[in-house]
Amino acid sequence: MSDAKTVHIIGGGLAGSEAAWQLARSGVQVVLHEMRPDRGTDAHQTDGLAELVCSNSFRSDDAENNAVGLLHEEMRRAGSLIITSADETKVPAGGALAVDRDAFSDLVSEKINAEPLITVERGEIDGLPPADWESVIVATGPLTSDALASSVRELTGDDGLAFFDAIAPIVHRDSIDFDKAWFQSRYDKGTGKDYINCPLTEEQYNAFIQALLDGDKTEFKEWEQDTPYFEGCLPIEVMAERGPQTLRFGPMKPVGLTNPRDPQVKSYAIVQLRQDNALGTLYNMVGFQTKLKHGEQGRIFREIPGLGNAEFARLGGVHRNTFLNSPELLDTQLRLKADTRMRFAGQVTGVEGYVESSAIGLLAGRFAAAECHGASCAPPPDTTAFGALLAHITKGADAKTFQPMNVNFGLFPPLAERTHKKERKPAMSKRALSDLENWLKATNNWH
């Protein structure tokens, strides 16, 4: 145990919880500040730590061929609270890692509250951290309070960036008509029956697209009008506006699926629903983020075959996300250049996705722990998923055009040797895990 100073973490979401766990595991005292339930947000529904407000999926768990799956594996090897909790609360999702969202949040909260080195304090931090907080991690996520965001902008002289993120509806399984819908995973991955599929004919699809275009939508405030969406999480009606075939080549693509009632006829488009809880009683509409008003959602979505009598556990919605221009404002230890006692972690740094946000929280916790122990912790190699993501947001991206980014193999350095295309991703993953092990060994003297 070290006489390390206390680290204050602002935000009890995925990144904040992960950072707190990493610090406590290295023997550092942590105070985790979470403003809920004293102050809620437009997206959260509970006061639980690490609440998932959008999808319940952590995406692909394929560590050999998918960059986010590789990031899962790196986090497991680094003792991640978030990924191990996801593993313990997972639900069927083909090749993806999806969780029962309530069980997941409850488990993370239980583990954090049981850790003697972590104290959870409820209440909003409505400005810059007090001067006597020597080490701070700001992990307030995409829903950073206006007061704190304004203070950071004033400190950095940066106006910040923002985008809208939309939430998909959740449907009660027992309200779905299985005379029209069926269970099947695309290309029969996983168990082969991890998704519910609702088929549309060309006529039904065209009517659905027109309904999306005509439907009554949420009006944004004047100051929100020019805020761009993140391209990886567009509302379905925004995709529909880009052309009538856009959804058929996106979340409603019919490939890899066969209607067992009429296997000779290919569906023109298909809506998929993915299990959202361990009981299998709730299913979310995959890719159906929306800014349609609630009444319109019920009317339009019940026109989808199989959802004529759908009962919704939660309707979709839109909330504003904010993030820093990290290549300009942060160093490679995730410290704010204008005030190096402050680190930032999670989606507020400009990464996109649950896994990426948690991974940056993990790194911020490890960097802060090393600092508390008087040690140094070099950033993970760029050849790892950790390092590739960190390098992108702190030095690799162009600050003038910086936008949120998911982890992908395009962020990794190329292989030293020429490799066949089919072997490239497995080779990059193998290199990453080898280099990660060396990095983890180098930090074991203090972590």
Secondary structure, 3 states (H helix, E strand, C coil): CCCCCCEEEECCCHHHHHHHHHHHHCCCCEEEEECCCCCCCCCCCCCCCCCCCCCCEEEECCCCCCHHHHHHHHHHHCCCHHHHHHHHCEECCCCEEEECHHHHHHHHHHHHHHCCCEEEEECCCCCCCCCCCCEEEECCHHHCCHHHHHHHHHHHCCCCEEEEEEECCEEEHHHCCCCCCEECCHHHCCCCCCEEEEEECHHHHHHHHHHHHHCCECCCCHHHCCCCECHHHCCHHHHHHCCCCCHHHCCCCCCCCCCCCCCCCCCCEEEEEEECCCCCCEEEECCCCCCECHHHHHHHHCCCCCCCCCCEEECCEEEEEEECCHHHHECCCCEECCEEEEEECHHHHCECCHHHHHHHHHHHHHHHHHHHCCCCCCCCCCCCHHHHHHHHHHHHCCHHHCCCECCCHHHCCCCCCCCCHHHHHHHHHHHHHHHHHHHHHHHCCCC
